[in-house]
C-alpha cells in the first residue's frame, strides 16, 4: 500500500476500484483503515473508487501531535490534502463515529470539495462525550503524568502504532511530555465543549448549512444513539434517514464486528442513495 507525505506526516492509504466517482471512507475511533475495507470493497464492486487511509496516530501512519486545532479538524485537513494530491476532488466523504465527525468537519471546511455525505453511527450527547473524552485524551494525560512518554508508548494503542510503524517509538519518546499534555488538553477541551451540541463537534447552525446530499444511518447504543442520528437528519436540509438497527441497546458500545453483520445492507443503502442523486 502506498505512503504519502501529507502536511508533514507520512499517511498510509489504499484506493479500491478502478473507475467511477470517488468516495473517501473513514472508520470510527482511532481504528486503522482495515476496519472499513470490506465496506469499501462492496462500494468498489458497485462501480466506485474508494479511498481508505490511516489517519495520523492510526494504523501504519505516523504519530503526530498538533494542538492548533481539534484532532478531527486536523484529520479533515489531512484528508483534503491527500485527495488533492490524488487529484480526486470533489469526492463523496463518509464514515462512522469519529469517521463521521471527520466527514462533517470536512464538508463544513471544504464545501466545494464534497459531492455527498455518507454518515453512520453518529456520536453526540453528554454520555458519549464523557466516555470518549477519557478514551481519547484523559487516559493518556494520566499516563504521561505518572510515567512519562514511555508509559504512553507502552499503552495498548500506541504500542500497536509502534509495532506497525517502528519509527513511531522514536517520535513518541522524543516528544516533550509537557507539550504532549498540552496538545491532549487542547484536543480534550474541543471535545468537552461539544458535549451539549446535537452532534459532537458540530452546531445546529453548522448542520443547517450543509447543502450536499446526505445519507444518515443512526447507531444503536448509548454512544451512537438514535437521538443523535435523528437530530443530524432533522438539522441537515434534505438529508435521508435509513435505519439498520431500530431502537437503542442499553450498552455503551455495540461491537463494530456485530454492526458489520449488516454491512451488505448498509452498502446497498449507500449505493442506491448515490445513484438517486446522480453520483454514478
C-alpha positions in Angstrom: 0.0 0.0 0.0 1.3 3.5 -0.8 2.6 6.0 1.7 2.3 9.7 1.0 3.6 12.7 2.9 0.7 14.9 3.9 1.1 18.1 5.9 4.5 16.8 7.1 3.1 13.4 8.2 3.5 10.0 6.4 0.0 8.7 5.7 -0.7 5.1 4.7 -3.6 4.7 2.2 -5.2 2.5 -0.4 -7.6 3.0 -3.3 -10.1 0.3 -4.1 -11.8 0.2 -7.5 -10.6 1.4 -10.9 -13.4 3.5 -12.1 -16.3 5.7 -11.1 -16.9 8.6 -8.7 -14.5 8.9 -5.7 -15.5 8.0 -2.2 -13.4 8.7 0.9 -14.4 6.4 3.8 -13.1 6.6 7.4 -13.5 4.2 10.4 -14.5 5.1 13.9 -12.3 5.7 17.0 -8.7 5.7 16.2 -9.1 2.4 14.3 -6.9 1.5 11.3 -8.3 1.7 7.8 -8.8 -2.1 7.6 -12.0 -1.6 9.7 -13.8 -0.1 6.6 -12.0 -2.2 4.0 -14.9 -4.7 3.4 -17.4 -1.9 3.2 -15.1 -0.1 0.8 -14.8 -3.3 -1.3 -18.6 -3.5 -1.6 -18.8 0.1 -2.8 -15.9 -0.5 -5.2 -17.7 -3.5 -6.7 -20.7 -1.3 -7.2 -18.7 1.0 -9.5 -16.9 3.5 -7.2 -13.3 4.2 -6.4 -12.9 4.2 -2.7 -10.1 5.8 -0.7 -9.3 4.4 2.7 -6.4 5.7 4.8 -4.8 5.5 8.2 -5.3 8.9 9.8 -2.3 10.3 11.8 -2.0 8.4 15.1 -3.8 5.4 13.5 -2.7 2.3 11.7 0.6 2.4 9.8 0.7 6.2 9.6 3.0 8.4 11.7 2.1 9.6 15.1 2.0 13.4 15.2 0.5 15.9 17.7 -0.6 19.4 16.8 -2.7 21.4 19.3 -3.5 24.3 17.0 -7.0 22.9 16.3 -9.2 19.9 17.1 -8.0 16.4 16.3 -10.9 16.0 13.8 -10.2 19.2 12.0 -6.6 18.1 11.6 -7.8 14.8 10.2 -10.1 16.7 7.8 -7.2 18.9 6.6 -5.1 15.8 6.0 -7.8 14.1 4.0 -8.3 17.2 1.9 -4.6 17.4 1.1 -4.5 13.7 0.3 -7.5 13.9 -2.1 -5.9 17.0 -3.7 -2.6 15.1 -4.2 -4.5 12.2 -5.8 -6.5 14.6 -8.0 -9.9 13.3 -6.9 -11.9 16.3 -5.8 -14.7 16.8 -5.3 -15.5 13.5 -3.6 -18.2 11.7 -1.6 -17.0 11.7 2.0 -18.2 9.3 4.7 -17.5 7.4 7.8 -18.8 6.1 11.1 -18.5 7.6 14.6 -15.2 9.6 14.6 -15.1 9.0 10.8 -18.5 10.7 10.6 -17.2 13.6 12.6 -14.3 13.9 10.2 -16.7 13.9 7.2 -18.9 16.6 8.7 -15.9 18.9 9.5 -14.6 18.2 6.0 -17.9 19.3 4.5 -18.0 22.4 6.6 -14.4 23.5 6.0 -14.2 22.4 2.3 -17.8 22.6 0.9 -16.5 22.9 -2.6 -14.8 19.6 -2.3 -17.8 17.4 -1.3 -20.4 15.8 -3.6 -22.3 13.9 -0.9 -22.0 12.7 2.7 -22.4 9.1 3.9 -22.8 9.2 7.8 -23.4 6.3 10.2 -23.2 5.7 13.9 -23.1 9.4 14.6 -22.0 10.4 18.1 -23.4 13.1 20.4 -24.7 14.0 23.8 -23.1 14.1 27.3 -22.8 10.3 27.7 -20.8 9.9 24.5 -18.7 13.0 25.3 -17.8 11.8 28.8 -17.0 8.3 27.7 -14.9 9.2 24.7 -13.0 12.1 26.2 -11.4 9.6 28.6 -10.8 7.1 25.9 -9.1 9.6 23.5 -7.4 12.0 25.9 -7.7 11.7 29.7 -6.1 8.2 29.9 -3.0 9.5 28.0 -2.7 12.6 30.2 -2.8 10.4 33.2 -0.2 8.0 31.7 2.3 10.7 30.8 2.0 12.4 34.2 2.6 9.2 36.0 5.2 7.5 33.7 6.3 10.0 31.1 6.3 9.4 27.3 7.5 5.8 27.8 4.2 5.0 29.5 2.3 6.4 26.5 4.5 4.3 24.2 3.7 1.2 26.2 -0.1 1.8 26.2 -2.2 -0.6 24.1 -3.0 1.9 21.3 0.4 3.4 20.8 2.3 0.1 21.3 0.3 -1.1 18.3 1.3 2.0 16.4 5.0 1.3 17.1 4.6 -2.4 16.1 3.0 -1.2 12.8 5.5 1.6 12.3 8.7 1.2 14.4 9.8 4.8 13.8 6.8 5.9 15.9 8.7 4.8 19.0 11.4 7.4 18.4 8.8 10.0 17.7 6.9 9.3 20.9 9.9 9.0 23.2 11.4 12.1 21.7 8.4 14.3 22.5 8.4 16.7 25.4 5.9 15.4 28.0 4.7 18.9 28.7 4.0 19.5 25.0 2.2 16.2 24.8 -0.1 17.1 27.8 -0.7 20.5 26.3 -1.9 19.0 22.9 -4.0 16.4 24.6 -5.5 19.1 26.9 -6.3 21.3 23.9 -7.9 18.4 22.0 -9.8 17.5 25.1 -11.2 21.0 25.5 -12.6 21.0 21.9 -14.3 17.6 22.6 -15.7 18.6 26.0 -17.1 21.8 24.6 -19.2 19.7 22.2 -21.0 17.7 24.9 -24.2 19.7 24.6 -24.2 20.1 20.8 -26.6 17.9 18.7 -23.6 16.2 17.2 -20.1 16.2 18.8 -18.0 18.9 17.1 -20.9 20.4 15.1 -23.5 23.0 16.0 -27.1 23.1 14.8 -26.3 26.2 12.7 -23.5 24.3 11.0 -25.6 21.3 10.3 -28.3 23.6 8.8 -25.6 25.0 6.5 -24.9 21.6 4.8 -26.3 21.6 1.3 -24.9 18.4 -0.3 -27.0 15.2 -0.5 -26.6 13.4 2.9 -27.4 9.9 4.0 -27.7 9.2 7.7 -27.7 5.7 9.3 -28.1 6.1 13.1 -26.3 3.9 15.6 -27.9 1.7 18.2 -26.1 2.2 21.5 -25.6 4.9 24.2 -22.5 6.3 22.4 -24.2 6.3 19.0 -27.8 6.9 19.8 -30.9 7.3 17.6 -31.4 10.7 19.3 -28.2 11.9 17.8 -28.7 10.3 14.4 -32.2 11.6 14.1 -31.1 15.1 15.2 -28.5 15.2 12.5 -31.0 14.1 9.9 -33.5 16.7 11.1 -31.0 19.5 11.0 -29.2 18.7 7.7 -31.6 20.1 5.0 -32.9 17.4 2.6 -30.9 14.6 4.3 -32.2 11.0 4.2 -32.6 8.7 7.2 -32.1 4.9 6.9 -32.4 2.7 10.0 -30.5 -0.5 10.1 -31.0 -1.2 13.8 -34.3 0.1 15.1 -34.0 1.2 18.8 -31.0 1.6 21.1 -29.5 -1.2 23.2 -28.7 -0.3 26.8 -25.0 -0.8 26.3 -22.1 1.7 26.0 -20.9 0.4 22.6 -22.4 -2.1 20.1 -19.4 -4.1 18.9 -18.2 -3.0 15.4 -17.9 -6.6 14.3 -21.7 -7.1 15.1 -22.5 -3.9 13.2 -20.7 -5.4 10.3 -23.2 -8.2 10.0 -25.5 -5.7 8.3 -22.8 -4.3 6.1 -24.3 -5.6 2.8 -27.5 -3.8 3.6 -25.5 -0.7 4.6 -23.6 -0.7 1.3 -26.8 -1.2 -0.7 -28.4 1.8 1.1 -25.3 4.0 0.2 -25.2 2.8 -3.5 -28.9 3.3 -4.0 -28.7 6.8 -2.4 -25.8 7.9 -4.5 -27.5 6.6 -7.7 -30.7 8.5 -7.0 -28.6 11.6 -6.5 -26.8 11.2 -9.9 -23.5 10.1 -8.4 -22.7 7.1 -10.6 
